[in-house]
Amino acid sequence: MTNKNAPFLLSAEVPVEDLGDGIRRQILGHGDTLMAVRVWFETEAVGVLHSHPHAQVSYVESGEFEFSVGGEKRIVKAGDCVYAEPGIEHGAVCKSKGVLLDVFSPMREDFLPGEQGA
């Protein structure tokens, strides 16, 4: 199932993928140049340090996270945002169970079913 270029998306109709280690994600609307992904974290779940060629904005919907971007660490809470430019190393540790809304440009093809490197 793909949500590419879908004009409307009802979250109740979109599958949630269990990534293990206390992290689940739901791929929301996307096209070639933009993708939105909801990610649930249990307390102490770790989004390991990584980099990719996509710009990323993470909006903290709920919870508390310690983010590292380019070696700088900050605690962020509901309502805060984090920006990781393309190619910069970033990651997060969930300090209090929460949800992130990640937006990528261009879309993360590796997140789509059947793709490698998710």
C-alpha positions as CSV (number, residue, x, y, z in Angstrom):
1,M,0.0,0.0,0.0
2,T,1.3,3.4,-0.8
3,N,0.0,6.9,0.2
4,K,2.0,8.6,-2.5
5,N,0.2,11.7,-3.8
6,A,-3.0,10.8,-1.9
7,P,-5.0,14.0,-1.4
8,F,-6.5,12.7,1.9
9,L,-5.1,10.3,4.5
10,L,-7.0,8.9,7.4
11,S,-4.6,7.6,10.0
12,A,-7.0,4.8,11.1
13,E,-6.6,3.4,7.6
14,V,-2.8,3.5,7.5
15,P,-0.8,0.6,8.9
16,V,1.7,1.1,11.8
17,E,5.0,-0.7,11.5
18,D,6.7,-2.1,14.6
19,L,10.4,-1.4,14.2
20,G,11.3,-3.1,17.5
21,D,13.1,-1.8,20.6
22,G,10.1,0.4,21.5
23,I,9.7,2.2,18.2
24,R,6.7,2.2,15.8
25,R,6.1,4.3,12.7
26,Q,3.3,5.2,10.4
27,I,4.1,6.5,6.9
28,L,1.7,9.3,6.1
29,G,1.2,11.3,3.0
30,H,4.1,11.7,0.6
31,G,5.1,12.6,-2.9
32,D,8.5,12.7,-4.6
33,T,9.7,15.8,-2.8
34,L,8.1,15.5,0.7
35,M,7.1,12.8,3.2
36,A,5.5,12.9,6.7
37,V,6.0,10.0,9.2
38,R,4.5,9.6,12.7
39,V,6.9,7.8,15.1
40,W,6.0,6.5,18.5
41,F,8.7,6.0,21.1
42,E,8.6,4.1,24.4
43,T,10.6,5.6,27.3
44,E,14.3,5.0,26.8
45,A,13.8,3.9,23.1
46,V,16.8,5.1,21.0
47,G,16.7,6.5,17.5
48,V,20.4,5.7,16.8
49,L,22.8,8.3,15.4
50,H,22.6,8.3,11.6
51,S,22.7,10.5,8.6
52,H,20.9,10.5,5.2
53,P,20.7,12.8,2.2
54,H,17.3,14.1,3.2
55,A,16.5,17.3,5.1
56,Q,14.5,16.4,8.2
57,V,12.2,18.3,10.5
58,S,11.0,16.5,13.7
59,Y,8.0,18.0,15.5
60,V,7.6,16.8,19.0
61,E,3.9,15.9,19.3
62,S,4.2,14.5,22.8
63,G,6.8,13.3,25.3
64,E,10.4,14.4,25.9
65,F,13.5,13.6,23.9
66,E,17.2,14.2,24.0
67,F,18.2,15.0,20.5
68,S,21.7,15.1,19.1
69,V,22.3,17.0,15.9
70,G,25.8,17.5,14.5
71,G,27.2,16.7,18.0
72,E,25.0,19.2,19.8
73,K,22.5,17.8,22.4
74,R,19.3,19.4,23.6
75,I,16.2,18.3,25.4
76,V,13.0,18.9,23.4
77,K,9.4,18.6,24.5
78,A,5.9,18.8,23.0
79,G,5.6,21.7,20.7
80,D,9.4,21.9,19.9
81,C,11.0,21.2,16.6
82,V,14.4,19.9,15.5
83,Y,16.0,20.4,12.1
84,A,18.7,18.1,10.6
85,E,20.2,19.3,7.4
86,P,21.0,16.7,4.7
87,G,24.1,14.6,5.6
88,I,24.3,15.7,9.3
89,E,24.5,13.0,12.0
90,H,21.5,13.0,14.3
91,G,19.6,10.8,16.7
92,A,17.4,10.8,19.7
93,V,16.8,9.1,23.1
94,C,13.2,9.2,24.4
95,K,13.2,10.4,28.0
96,S,9.4,10.3,28.4
97,K,7.1,8.2,26.1
98,G,6.2,10.3,23.1
99,V,5.4,10.8,19.5
100,L,7.4,12.6,16.7
101,L,6.1,13.8,13.4
102,D,9.1,13.6,11.0
103,V,9.0,15.4,7.7
104,F,11.6,14.6,5.0
105,S,12.5,16.3,1.8
106,P,12.8,14.5,-0.6
107,M,10.7,11.5,0.5
108,R,12.4,8.5,2.1
109,E,12.1,5.8,-0.6
110,D,13.9,3.4,1.8
111,F,10.9,3.6,4.2
112,L,8.5,2.3,1.6
113,P,7.5,-1.4,1.7
114,G,9.8,-3.6,-0.3
115,E,12.7,-1.1,-0.2
116,Q,16.0,-1.8,1.6
117,G,17.7,0.3,4.2
118,A,14.7,1.3,6.3
